[in-house]
Amino acid sequence: MTADRDPRRPSERRRDPQPLLRRRIASGRGAMEQPNATGDGPLRLDVRFWVLVVAVGVAGGLFGVALTAVLDAVVHLAYGGTVAGFAAAVQEASWARRLVVLAVAGLVTGVGWALLRRFAAGRPADLDDAVWTGTGELSFRRSSVSSLLSMVAVGAGASLGREAGPKLMGAVSGSLLSRWAGTPPEQRRLLVACGAGAGMAAVYNVPVGGALIAAEVLLGSITLPVVLPALACSTVATVAAWVYLPVQATYADVPAFPVTATQVVWALVAGPVVGLLAVAWTRLVGWVSEHRVRGRWAALGPLVGFAALGGVAVAFPQLLGNGQDLAEGAFLGTVPLGLALVLVALKPLVTALCLGSGATGGLFTPTLATGAVLGVVLGSAWELAWPGGPAGGYALVAAAAFLAAATQAPLSALVLVVELTRTADSLVVPVALAVAGATVVARYVDGYSIYSARLPRTAPTADGDEPARRVEGAG
């Protein structure tokens, strides 16, 4: 049994560096006892570091603006619309035009990514690896070209998220500025994570959610030396992005749903179910990452994958794009149950198809959209037994739970859904219940996230191509 600490001994949690007020308060504890407010440790948040945080935030916001402008230009060229009106522009386009656009985009991006893998091999461009196992070093050349190709793919209608490019370029900003300033690896990793969160915050107008992505997902720490720079960086990036991007919420038309008893009980029951389905989705992501097209056929993989998506989209054009319009329709209660039953199966499959073809893109919004239509299905079934909950409310709760379980980031998922809608706080109790239940089940059953499932192996494959996914426990 461990003896109680002698109150006369100095605390193990001394602040370093020391606060400006050297005289401690009357408690007699000569240190900061609150666990999240202890010393900076190797991070050393000095004046130079804070200047870098602001600079990374500005750069992350402007990269988000530039890449969104590229995305708008691609959507306008392909369908005559913009990201804000993507669904309407796609619906008005003929199936033949959609198929041609996707095939051309697949050819262009496939050749581009194949050339990158050949001529920029060894240059780091994997954000998660750079933060989790590396020193925060990222290649500007490879990352910038890959981000541009990703925006072309998403703008043409590939079922991938648009956040991958802005997150990566925000992270690259942190990597380059920390290299220029000569910061130690600990600070560099923090700046890279802050830059990634800032890039996401900028394009979705979610400063707190972006900060939590940096802290909870990338760094796994909710201490002040992590949260403060992450929040400052994401906020600066969000404000910088307002020069081009809208100030309102991404899902601005979602009403504030009332809390009902049936929804609270449904959240308790549905959370574990959503968690199990999120495990299946995460495993699918891992499988297609392991078996994506490689070698001599890598340049043609996106062409075939995007064309196949275009073929499926002849009947279901809602599958095109990252899924933002699909999620909004589910939140507004305009997705019929029959269509939701089809899309809840097809959306993850076509997203996995695009990912397995060798394309690079995000999974945030496709995951959110899948969770939203899953909520339509599960909520409709629940309403048969205990009616009284709004359809959009079920979709919103399930979207947060599915995102939380798939990312293993419950706080980030909850806050992101609130910030994306600015109205979901009315459902914060059922959202929190479902998020907790889904994340616990996913963590207990499997423990992977859609980010860790995509991690590369530590050794290259036999064909000399980029490494495949690391498999824990593999001999």
C-alpha positions as CSV (number, residue, x, y, z in Angstrom):
1,M,0.0,0.0,0.0
2,T,1.4,3.4,-0.9
3,A,1.7,5.8,1.9
4,D,0.0,9.2,1.7
5,R,2.2,12.0,0.4
6,D,3.8,14.1,3.1
7,P,2.2,17.5,2.7
8,R,5.5,19.2,3.7
9,R,7.2,17.7,0.6
10,P,7.2,19.7,-2.6
11,S,4.6,18.7,-5.2
12,E,5.7,16.5,-8.1
13,R,3.6,18.9,-10.3
14,R,5.7,22.0,-10.2
15,R,5.1,24.6,-12.9
16,D,8.0,24.9,-15.4
17,P,8.5,27.6,-16.4
18,Q,7.5,29.4,-13.2
19,P,4.5,31.7,-13.2
20,L,5.1,35.5,-13.0
21,L,3.6,35.6,-9.6
22,R,6.2,33.8,-7.6
23,R,4.4,34.1,-4.2
24,R,2.1,31.1,-3.9
25,I,-1.4,31.3,-2.4
26,A,-2.2,30.4,1.2
27,S,-2.8,26.8,0.5
28,G,0.9,26.3,1.0
29,R,1.2,24.1,-2.2
30,G,4.1,25.5,-4.1
31,A,3.0,24.2,-7.4
32,M,0.0,23.8,-9.7
33,E,-1.8,20.7,-8.5
34,Q,-4.4,20.6,-11.2
35,P,-3.2,17.8,-13.5
36,N,-4.0,19.5,-16.8
37,A,-2.4,22.8,-15.7
38,T,1.1,21.6,-14.8
39,G,4.3,22.5,-16.5
40,D,4.9,22.8,-20.2
41,G,7.5,20.1,-20.1
42,P,9.5,19.8,-23.3
43,L,6.9,21.9,-25.2
44,R,8.2,25.2,-23.8
45,L,5.4,27.6,-24.9
46,D,7.6,30.7,-25.1
47,V,6.9,33.9,-27.0
48,R,8.5,32.6,-30.1
49,F,6.3,29.6,-30.0
50,W,3.1,31.7,-29.8
51,V,4.2,33.7,-32.8
52,L,4.6,30.5,-34.7
53,V,1.1,29.4,-33.6
54,V,-0.5,32.6,-35.0
55,A,1.6,32.2,-38.2
56,V,0.5,28.6,-38.6
57,G,-3.1,29.6,-38.0
58,V,-3.0,32.2,-40.7
59,A,-1.3,29.9,-43.1
60,G,-3.8,27.1,-42.4
61,G,-6.7,29.4,-42.9
62,L,-5.4,30.7,-46.2
63,F,-4.5,27.2,-47.5
64,G,-8.1,26.2,-46.6
65,V,-9.4,29.2,-48.7
66,A,-7.1,28.4,-51.6
67,L,-8.0,24.7,-51.7
68,T,-11.7,25.5,-51.4
69,A,-11.4,27.9,-54.3
70,V,-9.9,25.1,-56.3
71,L,-12.7,22.8,-55.3
72,D,-15.3,25.4,-56.3
73,A,-13.6,25.9,-59.7
74,V,-13.6,22.1,-60.3
75,V,-17.3,21.8,-59.4
76,H,-18.1,24.8,-61.6
77,L,-16.1,23.4,-64.5
78,A,-17.6,19.9,-64.1
79,Y,-21.2,20.7,-63.3
80,G,-21.7,24.4,-63.5
81,G,-22.2,24.9,-59.8
82,T,-20.2,25.4,-56.6
83,V,-19.6,23.4,-53.4
84,A,-22.5,25.2,-51.8
85,G,-24.9,24.0,-54.5
86,F,-23.2,20.7,-55.4
87,A,-26.2,18.4,-55.0
88,A,-28.4,20.6,-57.2
89,A,-25.7,20.9,-59.9
90,V,-25.2,17.2,-59.9
91,Q,-28.9,16.4,-60.1
92,E,-29.3,18.7,-63.1
93,A,-26.3,17.2,-65.0
94,S,-27.0,14.2,-67.2
95,W,-25.8,10.8,-66.2
96,A,-23.5,10.7,-69.2
97,R,-21.9,14.0,-68.1
98,R,-21.4,12.7,-64.6
99,L,-19.8,9.6,-65.9
100,V,-17.4,11.5,-68.2
101,V,-16.4,13.9,-65.5
102,L,-15.6,11.2,-63.0
103,A,-13.7,9.2,-65.6
104,V,-11.6,12.2,-66.7
105,A,-11.0,13.1,-63.0
106,G,-10.0,9.5,-62.3
107,L,-7.5,9.5,-65.1
108,V,-5.9,12.8,-64.2
109,T,-5.7,12.1,-60.5
110,G,-4.6,8.5,-61.0
111,V,-1.7,9.5,-63.2
112,G,-0.8,12.4,-60.8
113,W,-0.7,10.2,-57.7
114,A,1.2,7.5,-59.6
115,L,3.9,10.0,-60.6
116,L,4.0,11.3,-57.0
117,R,4.6,7.8,-55.6
118,R,7.3,7.2,-58.1
119,F,9.2,10.5,-58.1
120,A,8.5,11.7,-54.6
121,A,9.0,8.3,-52.9
122,G,10.4,8.7,-49.4
123,R,9.1,12.3,-49.0
124,P,6.8,12.2,-45.9
125,A,3.2,13.2,-46.6
126,D,1.3,11.1,-44.1
127,L,-0.1,13.5,-41.4
128,D,-1.0,10.8,-38.8
129,D,2.4,9.1,-39.1
130,A,4.2,12.4,-38.9
131,V,2.6,13.2,-35.5
132,W,2.1,9.7,-34.0
133,T,5.4,8.1,-34.8
134,G,7.6,10.7,-36.5
135,T,9.1,14.1,-35.8
136,G,6.5,16.2,-37.6
137,E,8.4,16.4,-40.8
138,L,6.2,16.8,-43.9
139,S,7.2,17.4,-47.6
140,F,5.7,20.6,-49.0
141,R,6.0,19.5,-52.6
142,R,4.4,16.1,-52.2
143,S,1.7,17.3,-49.8
144,S,0.7,20.3,-51.9
145,V,0.3,18.3,-55.1
146,S,-1.5,15.5,-53.4
147,S,-3.9,18.0,-51.8
148,L,-4.6,19.6,-55.1
149,L,-5.3,16.2,-56.7
150,S,-7.6,15.3,-53.8
151,M,-9.6,18.5,-54.4
152,V,-10.0,17.6,-58.0
153,A,-11.3,14.2,-57.2
154,V,-13.8,15.5,-54.6
155,G,-14.9,18.3,-56.9
156,A,-15.6,15.8,-59.7
157,G,-17.8,13.7,-57.3
158,A,-15.6,11.1,-55.7
159,S,-17.0,9.9,-52.4
160,L,-14.2,11.3,-50.3
161,G,-14.0,14.1,-47.7
162,R,-12.7,17.5,-48.7
163,E,-10.9,18.1,-45.4
164,A,-7.9,16.0,-46.2
165,G,-6.1,18.6,-48.3
166,P,-6.7,21.6,-45.9
167,K,-5.7,19.4,-42.9
168,L,-2.5,18.3,-44.6
169,M,-1.5,21.8,-45.8
170,G,-2.2,23.3,-42.4
171,A,0.1,20.6,-40.9
172,V,2.7,21.3,-43.6
173,S,2.6,25.0,-42.5
174,G,3.5,23.9,-39.0
175,S,6.2,21.6,-40.2
176,L,7.9,24.3,-42.5
177,L,7.6,27.1,-39.9
178,S,9.0,25.0,-37.1
179,R,11.8,23.9,-39.3
180,W,12.6,27.5,-40.2
181,A,12.5,28.5,-36.5
182,G,14.6,25.5,-35.5
183,T,12.1,24.3,-32.9
184,P,12.7,20.9,-31.1
185,P,10.7,17.9,-32.3
186,E,8.1,18.1,-29.4
187,Q,7.2,21.6,-30.5
188,R,7.2,20.7,-34.1
189,R,4.8,17.8,-33.6
190,L,2.5,20.2,-31.6
191,L,2.6,22.8,-34.3
192,V,1.9,20.2,-37.0
193,A,-1.1,18.9,-35.1
194,C,-2.3,22.5,-34.5
195,G,-1.9,23.2,-38.2
196,A,-4.0,20.2,-39.1
197,G,-6.8,21.2,-36.8
198,A,-6.6,24.7,-38.1
199,G,-7.0,23.5,-41.7
200,M,-10.2,21.6,-40.7
201,A,-11.5,24.5,-38.6
202,A,-11.1,26.9,-41.6
203,V,-13.0,24.9,-44.2
204,Y,-15.9,23.9,-41.9
205,N,-16.0,27.0,-39.6
206,V,-15.4,24.9,-36.5
207,P,-12.7,26.4,-34.3
208,V,-13.4,24.4,-31.2
209,G,-13.8,21.2,-33.2
210,G,-10.6,21.8,-35.1
211,A,-8.7,22.3,-31.8
212,L,-10.1,19.1,-30.4
213,I,-9.1,17.2,-33.5
214,A,-5.5,18.4,-32.9
215,A,-5.6,17.6,-29.2
216,E,-7.8,14.5,-28.8
217,V,-7.1,12.7,-32.1
218,L,-3.6,13.7,-33.2
219,L,-1.9,14.3,-29.8
220,G,-4.2,12.4,-27.4
221,S,-3.9,15.0,-24.7
222,I,-6.3,17.5,-23.2
223,T,-3.8,19.4,-21.1
224,L,-3.4,23.2,-21.2
225,P,0.0,23.2,-23.1
226,V,-1.8,21.3,-25.9
227,V,-5.3,22.8,-25.8
228,L,-4.3,26.4,-25.6
229,P,-2.2,26.6,-28.8
230,A,-4.6,24.3,-30.6
231,L,-7.5,26.5,-29.8
232,A,-5.6,29.7,-30.7
233,C,-4.4,28.2,-34.0
234,S,-7.8,27.0,-35.0
235,T,-9.5,30.2,-34.1
236,V,-7.0,32.3,-36.1
237,A,-7.4,30.0,-39.1
238,T,-11.2,30.2,-38.9
239,V,-11.1,34.0,-38.9
240,A,-8.5,34.1,-41.7
241,A,-10.8,31.9,-43.9
242,W,-13.7,34.3,-43.6
243,V,-12.1,36.3,-46.4
244,Y,-13.7,33.7,-48.7
245,L,-15.6,31.1,-46.8
246,P,-19.0,31.7,-45.2
247,V,-19.4,32.7,-41.6
248,Q,-22.5,30.7,-41.0
249,A,-22.7,27.0,-39.9
250,T,-22.0,24.3,-42.5
251,Y,-25.5,22.9,-41.9
252,A,-27.3,26.2,-41.4
253,D,-30.9,25.1,-41.9
254,V,-31.0,22.4,-39.2
255,P,-33.7,23.3,-36.6
256,A,-33.2,23.0,-32.9
257,F,-34.9,19.7,-32.2
258,P,-36.8,19.3,-28.9
259,V,-35.6,16.6,-26.5
260,T,-38.2,13.8,-26.0
261,A,-38.2,10.8,-23.7
262,T,-38.3,8.4,-26.7
263,Q,-35.2,9.9,-28.2
264,V,-33.3,9.7,-24.9
265,V,-34.1,6.0,-24.5
266,W,-33.4,5.4,-28.2
267,A,-29.9,7.0,-27.8
268,L,-29.2,4.5,-25.0
269,V,-30.3,1.5,-27.1
270,A,-28.9,2.7,-30.5
271,G,-25.5,3.8,-29.3
272,P,-24.0,0.3,-29.0
273,V,-25.6,-0.8,-32.3
274,V,-24.1,2.2,-34.0
275,G,-20.7,1.4,-32.4
276,L,-20.8,-2.1,-33.8
277,L,-21.6,-0.8,-37.3
278,A,-18.8,1.7,-37.0
279,V,-16.4,-1.2,-36.3
280,A,-17.4,-2.8,-39.5
281,W,-16.9,0.5,-41.4
282,T,-13.4,0.9,-39.8
283,R,-12.5,-2.6,-40.7
284,L,-13.6,-2.0,-44.3
285,V,-11.4,1.1,-44.4
286,G,-8.4,-0.9,-43.1
287,W,-9.0,-3.7,-45.6
288,V,-9.2,-1.4,-48.7
289,S,-6.2,0.5,-47.4
290,E,-4.3,-2.8,-47.3
291,H,-5.5,-3.9,-50.7
292,R,-5.6,-0.7,-52.7
293,V,-4.4,-0.7,-56.3
294,R,-0.6,-0.7,-56.5
295,G,2.2,-1.3,-59.0
296,R,1.7,-0.9,-62.7
297,W,-2.1,-0.5,-62.5
298,A,-2.0,2.3,-59.9
299,A,-2.4,5.1,-62.5
300,L,-5.6,3.5,-63.8
301,G,-7.1,2.6,-60.4
302,P,-9.0,5.9,-59.8
303,L,-10.2,5.9,-63.4
304,V,-11.9,2.5,-62.9
305,G,-13.1,3.3,-59.4
306,F,-14.5,6.7,-60.2
307,A,-16.2,5.3,-63.4
308,A,-17.8,2.5,-61.3
309,L,-19.0,5.2,-58.9
310,G,-20.5,7.1,-61.8
311,G,-22.3,4.0,-63.0
312,V,-23.9,3.4,-59.6
313,A,-24.7,7.1,-59.4
314,V,-26.9,6.8,-62.5
315,A,-29.6,5.4,-60.2
316,F,-28.4,7.1,-57.0
317,P,-26.7,10.5,-57.7
318,Q,-26.9,11.2,-53.9
319,L,-23.7,9.1,-53.6
320,L,-21.6,11.6,-55.5
321,G,-19.4,13.9,-53.4
322,N,-18.3,13.8,-49.8
323,G,-21.9,13.4,-48.5
324,Q,-22.5,16.8,-47.1
325,D,-25.8,17.2,-48.9
326,L,-26.9,13.7,-48.0
327,A,-26.2,14.4,-44.3
328,E,-28.1,17.7,-44.4
329,G,-31.1,15.9,-46.1
330,A,-31.1,13.4,-43.3
331,F,-30.9,16.1,-40.6
332,L,-33.8,17.9,-42.3
333,G,-35.9,14.7,-42.5
334,T,-36.1,14.8,-46.3
335,V,-34.5,11.4,-47.0
336,P,-37.2,8.7,-47.4
337,L,-36.7,5.5,-45.5
338,G,-36.4,3.4,-48.6
339,L,-33.7,5.6,-50.0
340,A,-31.9,5.6,-46.6
341,L,-31.9,1.8,-46.5
342,V,-30.1,1.8,-49.9
343,L,-27.7,4.7,-49.2
344,V,-26.6,3.4,-45.7
345,A,-25.2,0.4,-47.5
346,L,-23.9,2.0,-50.7
347,K,-22.3,5.2,-49.2
348,P,-19.6,3.3,-47.3
349,L,-19.1,0.9,-50.1
350,V,-18.5,3.6,-52.8
351,T,-16.3,5.5,-50.4
352,A,-14.2,2.3,-49.8
353,L,-14.2,1.9,-53.6
354,C,-12.7,5.3,-54.1
355,L,-10.2,4.8,-51.3
356,G,-9.2,1.3,-52.6
357,S,-8.7,2.6,-56.1
358,G,-5.6,4.5,-54.8
359,A,-7.2,7.9,-54.4
360,T,-6.3,10.1,-51.5
361,G,-9.0,12.0,-49.6
362,G,-10.8,12.5,-46.3
363,L,-13.3,10.3,-44.5
364,F,-14.8,12.8,-42.1
365,T,-18.0,13.8,-44.0
366,P,-18.6,10.4,-45.7
367,T,-18.5,8.9,-42.1
368,L,-20.9,11.6,-40.8
369,A,-23.3,11.1,-43.8
370,T,-23.3,7.3,-43.3
371,G,-24.2,7.8,-39.6
372,A,-26.9,10.3,-40.5
373,V,-28.7,7.9,-42.9
374,L,-28.2,5.1,-40.4
375,G,-30.1,7.3,-37.9
376,V,-32.9,7.6,-40.4
377,V,-33.2,3.8,-40.6
378,L,-32.8,3.1,-36.9
379,G,-35.0,6.0,-35.9
380,S,-37.8,4.9,-38.3
381,A,-37.7,1.4,-36.8
382,W,-37.9,2.8,-33.3
383,E,-40.8,5.1,-34.2
384,L,-42.9,2.0,-34.9
385,A,-42.6,1.0,-31.2
386,W,-42.5,4.4,-29.5
387,P,-43.3,7.4,-31.7
388,G,-42.6,11.0,-30.8
389,G,-39.1,11.9,-31.9
390,P,-38.3,14.0,-35.0
391,A,-36.7,12.1,-37.8
392,G,-33.9,14.7,-38.2
393,G,-33.1,14.3,-34.5
394,Y,-32.4,10.6,-34.9
395,A,-30.2,11.3,-37.8
396,L,-28.2,13.9,-35.9
397,V,-27.7,11.7,-32.9
398,A,-26.6,8.7,-34.9
399,A,-24.3,10.8,-37.1
400,A,-22.4,12.0,-34.0
401,A,-22.3,8.5,-32.5
402,F,-21.0,6.9,-35.7
403,L,-18.4,9.6,-36.1
404,A,-17.3,9.3,-32.5
405,A,-17.0,5.5,-32.7
406,A,-15.2,5.5,-36.1
407,T,-12.7,8.1,-35.0
408,Q,-12.4,7.0,-31.3
409,A,-12.8,10.7,-30.5
410,P,-16.1,11.3,-28.5
411,L,-15.4,14.9,-27.4
412,S,-14.4,15.9,-30.9
413,A,-17.5,14.3,-32.5
414,L,-19.9,15.8,-30.1
415,V,-18.4,19.3,-30.4
416,L,-18.1,19.1,-34.2
417,V,-21.8,18.2,-34.6
418,V,-22.8,21.1,-32.4
419,E,-20.5,23.5,-34.3
420,L,-21.5,22.2,-37.8
421,T,-25.2,22.9,-37.0
422,R,-25.1,25.6,-34.3
423,T,-28.4,23.9,-33.1
424,A,-27.5,20.4,-32.0
425,D,-26.8,21.6,-28.5
426,S,-30.6,21.2,-27.9
427,L,-30.0,17.4,-28.2
428,V,-26.8,17.3,-26.3
429,V,-28.1,14.7,-23.8
430,P,-29.2,12.1,-26.3
431,V,-26.1,12.9,-28.4
432,A,-23.8,12.4,-25.4
433,L,-25.5,9.1,-24.5
434,A,-25.2,7.7,-28.0
435,V,-21.7,9.0,-28.4
436,A,-20.5,7.4,-25.2
437,G,-22.3,4.1,-25.9
438,A,-21.0,3.8,-29.4
439,T,-17.4,4.7,-28.6
440,V,-17.3,2.3,-25.6
441,V,-18.5,-0.6,-27.7
442,A,-16.2,0.2,-30.6
443,R,-13.2,0.5,-28.3
444,Y,-14.1,-2.7,-26.5
445,V,-14.8,-4.7,-29.6
446,D,-11.9,-3.5,-31.8
447,G,-10.2,-0.2,-30.9
448,Y,-9.1,0.9,-34.3
449,S,-10.2,4.2,-35.8
450,I,-10.6,5.2,-39.5
451,Y,-7.2,7.0,-39.0
452,S,-5.2,4.2,-37.4
453,A,-6.7,1.7,-39.8
454,R,-5.0,3.5,-42.7
455,L,-1.5,3.6,-41.1
456,P,1.2,2.2,-43.4
457,R,3.5,-0.6,-42.5
458,T,6.9,0.2,-41.2
459,A,8.6,-1.7,-44.0
460,P,8.0,-1.3,-47.8
461,T,6.2,-4.0,-49.8
462,A,7.9,-6.4,-52.1
463,D,6.9,-4.6,-55.3
464,G,8.7,-1.4,-54.1
465,D,5.5,0.6,-54.0
466,E,4.4,2.6,-51.0
467,P,4.0,0.5,-47.9
468,A,0.8,-1.2,-47.0
469,R,-1.1,-0.9,-43.7
470,R,0.6,-2.0,-40.5
471,V,-1.1,-5.0,-39.0
472,E,-0.8,-5.2,-35.2
473,G,0.3,-8.6,-34.0
474,A,1.3,-9.8,-37.4
475,G,4.4,-11.9,-37.5
